Amino acid sequence: MMAVEEPTTHVNNWPNAAGFGDLEDTITPISLDIAGKIPSYVHGSLFRTGPGSYTVPLTNQPGQCFKVYHWFDGFAQFHKFDVSPPSPVCPNGRVMYRSKSGSDALKAEIDKHNGSPVTTSFAYRDPCKTKFAKFFTKFDRSDDVTARNISVTINPKFPSTMSGDSELVVKTDANQLLRLNNETLEPEERFNWSAMKSDDIEKALLNGPVSAAHSCFDEGIEFNYVLNFGKNMSYTVFSLDRTRTMTIHAVIPVSRAVYIHSFFLTKKYIVLCLWQANFKYRGLSVLWNRNALDSIDRTWSPNSNTEWIVIPRDGSARHDNSKIKVFKSDPFFCFHTINAYDDGDDIVLDLSQYKDHGILWDLTVEALRSDTATGVFDPDEAPRYTRWRLPSVSTTTKHGVAVLEAQSAQNLDNIELPTINPAKSLTKQRYVYGINMDGNSSFFDKLIKLDIDTLETTFWSENACSPSEALFVADPKGKEEDDGVLLTVVLDGLKNRSMLVILDAKTMNELCRATMPTDKIVGHGFHGSVLLK
C-alpha cells in the first residue's frame, strides 16, 4: 500500500512558509489581476528587496543542500512592480511584475565547496552556525558582482556618475553597495563608500567594514557612517551630495563598537544612538567568528546606559570633537528609527524600541516559518513606538540626559518596519505606519497606523495574510498628512500567492489589489522604495 503523506500543519492555520522558500525569478514581466481601482496619482515603480531563497543544492552530494538558518541570511532577490493608473485600455489600472536574484555567484561558490565556504566573505564559520550573512559580506575576495549578499534597503535615487541622473542601489549593514539595472534588476556594479569623491585626508576611514543599511536624507543629500574596528575604533560620519562628493562631518573615537542599523537626522544634527548590541573585542571578534551574531555580546546589562551621540551638521565637529554632545538614557535596543526633528533647542526622536536585543537571536527561519515554528510570535517581544527628547542641546556642555516622552500603551500596539509620509521627514509628524503582530501567527500578521498625538491605532488584516512594509504615496491634491495610499506586498498563505495591496492611508481600508498567479510568491523581504513618474 502506498504511504499517505501527512498534510502540512501551520501554526494557527496561518501559513507563511511559502515566503521563506526558494523562489524562481520572473525575468519576463507578468501582468497581475486587478481588483478595485488604482488611484490616478499612483503611477511609477515599487521596488522591493530581501531574501528569495534559503538553500543551495550541492552538486557533489546528491540529495543534500546547504541551508540558511537566519532570516537575515536569505539570498538576495529584487522585485519591481510597475504601477499604471486607469486608462481607456486598462480602466482599473495595470501592474506589471518582475524579479531577479542577486547572489548567484555566492551560491555557486557554496556549491563548489560542498556547503562550506572557504573564505570569510559570507560570514560563515560553519554551515551549522551560520548567522547574519547580510552584514559582513565585505570580506569576500571574489570580484563577481553577485558574490556577496546585499539585499536590505533599495534606493532608486542614488546619485549617478552621470550628472542629473539617478541609479538604483541596494545597501546592507556592511560597507557594500550594489547598483542594479533600473529595468531588468540585473546586478551591474559593487562598490563601497570610499569610491565616492572626497578631498578629506582621512578618506581611508571610509573603507571600514560596517555601515548603516538605512541612510538618512535631506534635500537630495545622503547621510551615513562607516565603523572601523580595532585599536582606533571609530565612527566616521559623512554626507554625499548629488555630484557624488563626500563630506566627512566627524570622526568619533568610541570605547565600544555597536551594530547600528539606522540612525537619526534633523536639520541641525546627525544623531547616532549606541544601544546595547556591542561587538566584542573592539569588533575584531567578527574577523574571528566570521559572522556578526556570534560577535555581539549576548549579555544584557540593565544598568548600562544607551548613549545618544549628537553631531552638528554645520561641519564644526570635523576637527573639534568638543562640539559633539552625548546624552544618556536607560538601555534598549532598536532596528529602525522613525523620524527626528528640531524643536527649538531640543531634538525629538521617534523609533521602534525593543526592551532588549534578544530579537537578534529570535529571527531564525525555523522559528518564523509557520510549518516549523513551535508557536506564535509573542507580541510582548515586539517593539513599541517610543519618543525621546534631548533637551537644550546647544547649551549642554558635554553630557546630557535623554527624556522619555511617549510610548505606545500596550504590547498589541507594537510596530516594526515603520514608515511615514516622506514629506514629514525631519519635521513633526502625526502618523506612523508599520507591520504588527498580535499573536495570530509565527510572523507579522497585521498592518498598523498609529496616531502619535493620541496613541490611537487603526489596523488592516486579513485571515492567513502576511503583510510587508507599507510605503506611503501622497495624494497630490490632499491637504492632510494622511491623504494618500499605502503600498504593501502581502502573502496570501491559504491561496499560496502574493499580491500588491493598496490601502487608503487615512482609513486603512483596501482600495485595490493586484494578485499574482497561484504559486507565484514574493519572499518575506525587508524594505522597498517607490519611484513616481
C-alpha positions, -999 to 999 in steps of 0.1 A, spaced: 0 0 0 13 35 -9 21 56 21 -3 86 26 16 118 31 6 137 62 -8 172 55 14 200 65 2 218 96 8 255 102 8 275 134 -28 288 140 -36 277 104 -19 309 93 5 297 65 35 318 58 62 292 49 60 299 12 76 333 18 106 315 33 110 292 3 133 290 -27 117 313 -53 122 315 -90 130 347 -109 104 363 -131 126 376 -158 98 385 -183 73 408 -167 39 394 -160 6 413 -157 -13 410 -124 -50 406 -120 -66 439 -107 -95 440 -82 -106 475 -74 -91 506 -90 -57 521 -87 -58 558 -77 -49 581 -106 -18 595 -88 -2 561 -82 20 560 -113 55 546 -111 75 517 -97 76 499 -64 110 483 -57 114 456 -30 144 437 -17 150 408 6 156 370 7 145 349 -23 160 316 -14 174 298 17 190 266 3 218 257 -21 216 221 -36 250 205 -35 261 190 -68 287 166 -53 263 155 -26 230 145 -43 200 150 -22 219 173 2 218 210 4 232 239 23 206 256 45 203 291 58 192 293 94 186 330 100 161 352 82 187 378 75 209 353 58 185 346 29 199 350 -5 191 383 -23 162 387 -47 150 420 -61 114 429 -72 98 456 -93 61 464 -96 54 489 -124 21 505 -115 0 524 -140 -33 543 -132 -66 537 -150 -67 543 -187 -91 536 -216 -72 504 -223 -70 494 -186 -99 510 -168 -88 498 -134 -51 504 -139 -23 479 -145 5 463 -126 35 445 -142 58 425 -121 93 411 -125 121 398 -102 158 389 -103 181 371 -79 212 389 -67 236 363 -51 241 337 -79 279 337 -77 278 334 -39 255 303 -42 278 288 -68 308 292 -45 289 275 -17 281 246 -40 317 244 -53 329 240 -17 302 214 -8 284 238 15 315 250 33 326 284 20 364 287 24 366 325 27 352 349 53 332 367 27 298 351 35 303 354 73 301 317 77 324 298 101 304 266 99 272 258 80 255 247 112 263 281 128 256 305 100 242 338 112 236 373 97 253 368 64 238 401 53 262 421 74 298 413 67 299 404 31 328 429 28 353 403 35 346 384 2 376 385 -21 356 375 -52 352 401 -79 319 387 -93 292 413 -88 268 387 -73 294 371 -49 280 390 -19 246 391 -3 234 427 -5 196 429 0 184 451 28 174 485 15 169 497 -20 171 533 -33 162 543 -68 175 579 -63 212 572 -56 233 599 -72 247 588 -106 281 593 -121 261 610 -149 250 645 -138 213 648 -132 206 611 -133 199 586 -105 207 550 -101 191 520 -84 213 510 -55 209 483 -28 226 485 6 233 463 36 248 467 70 283 461 56 301 488 37 290 474 4 266 488 -22 252 472 -53 240 490 -84 212 474 -103 198 479 -138 167 501 -134 146 480 -158 159 444 -156 171 445 -119 203 428 -131 233 435 -107 258 456 -125 284 470 -101 296 466 -65 314 494 -46 318 509 -12 316 544 3 353 550 -3 347 550 -40 330 584 -37 349 617 -44 365 633 -13 394 656 -6 394 647 31 428 635 42 411 608 63 392 593 33 408 559 41 384 557 71 356 552 46 370 517 39 358 504 73 337 472 73 304 484 87 278 510 76 241 515 81 217 498 57 194 529 62 209 562 52 192 595 61 182 620 35 177 658 33 171 677 0 190 652 -21 219 648 4 225 613 18 240 608 53 256 577 67 285 564 87 314 539 85 325 519 115 362 509 119 372 482 142 404 476 162 427 498 182 415 530 166 378 521 167 357 550 155 326 561 136 332 583 105 300 603 98 296 617 63 272 630 37 271 625 0 257 652 -24 242 648 -58 276 650 -75 288 620 -55 311 642 -35 317 631 1 319 654 31 331 639 64 313 656 93 331 639 122 354 611 132 343 598 166 366 576 187 344 552 208 350 527 235 325 502 221 315 493 186 278 489 182 256 474 155 235 504 143 211 495 115 196 530 113 201 564 129 186 600 131 189 632 112 175 667 118 181 700 100 208 708 125 222 675 138 231 639 130 224 615 159 239 581 164 223 560 191 246 535 208 221 510 222 232 476 235 244 455 206 281 456 213 307 438 191 331 420 213 369 427 214 366 461 197 349 444 167 377 421 160 355 392 171 338 395 137 371 385 119 375 356 142 339 343 142 332 350 105 297 362 114 281 391 132 257 374 156 283 353 174 304 385 177 277 405 195 278 403 233 246 384 242 247 396 278 221 422 285 230 447 312 201 466 326 225 491 342 243 501 310 231 533 295 222 540 259 243 568 245 230 594 221 258 610 201 249 644 187 270 657 158 264 692 143 257 692 105 275 726 101 310 709 99 321 724 132 329 690 147 351 678 118 383 689 136 368 697 170 351 668 188 342 691 217 313 702 195 298 667 199 273 662 227 265 629 244 231 622 261 223 591 281 192 571 288 180 538 301 191 508 279 171 495 250 176 480 215 163 492 181 165 482 145 145 510 130 143 547 137 112 565 125 119 603 123 136 632 142 132 669 142 145 700 160 121 716 185 136 749 194 169 739 211 156 703 217 158 672 195 127 650 193 134 614 182 109 586 173 118 549 170 105 513 172 120 503 206 127 468 219 132 462 256 164 442 249 184 428 220 171 392 223 152 397 189 186 393 172 187 356 181 150 350 177 147 356 139 157 322 127 139 307 97 127 277 118 111 300 144 93 322 118 81 296 93 46 285 101 53 248 94 84 246 117 76 272 144 67 259 178 41 287 184 30 322 176 53 352 177 48 367 212 36 404 210 54 410 243 87 406 224 78 431 197 89 467 196 68 497 207 66 532 193 87 554 216 96 591 216 127 605 233 137 642 237 172 656 240 168 689 258 188 721 254 213 706 230 233 738 222 237 748 259 246 713 271 283 714 280 292 679 271 268 654 286 230 654 290 201 632 299 176 620 273 139 622 284 114 595 276 84 615 264 59 589 250 54 552 243 25 532 228 3 520 255 2 482 251 21 454 235 -6 448 209 1 482 195 36 471 186 52 484 153 81 474 132 94 484 97 79 519 105 72 544 77 58 579 75 46 603 48 80 613 33 70 649 32 71 649 71 107 638 73 127 660 97 95 677 108 69 669 134 47 641 120 14 627 134 11 593 118 34 563 115 26 530 97 42 496 102 38 459 105 23 444 136 19 411 154 -10 402 176 -2 366 183 -22 352 153 8 337 136 45 329 139 53 361 120 39 396 115 2 394 106 -12 430 105 -6 465 94 -9 493 119 -15 530 117 -6 549 149 -17 584 157 13 597 177 -7 626 192 -34 603 207 -17 569 206 -49 556 189 -44 528 164 -61 515 132 -54 481 117 -56 462 84 -56 425 84 -69 395 65 -71 359 76 -38 340 68 -23 370 50 12 382 60 19 419 50 52 436 44 65 471 50 38 497 40 51 526 18 32 559 17 23 576 -16 8 611 -11 -23 623 -29 -10 655 -46 -44 671 -41 -45 661 -4 -44 686 24 -39 663 54 -8 644 64 -26 610 58 -41 619 25 -27 592 3 -23 555 0 -1 527 13 15 501 -9 22 467 7 31 433 -7 11 406 10 14 368 11 -19 350 10 -10 319 28 -42 299 20 -42 307 -17 -3 304 -19 3 336 -38 14 372 -33 -4 404 -41 2 441 -41 -24 457 -19 -32 494 -20 -48 509 12 -63 542 19 -38 557 44 -65 576 62 -89 548 69 -67 517 63 -95 504 40 -85 485 9 -88 503 -24 -72 478 -48 -52 446 -50 -31 433 -78 -29 395 -75 -2 371 -88 -9 337 -103 -12 308 -78 22 297 -65 39 330 -76 54 343 -44 73 374 -32 95 363 -3 92 379 31 116 407 25 130 437 43 124 471 26 113 489 -5 111 523 -22 87 540 -46 97 560 -76 69 580 -91 68 592 -127 
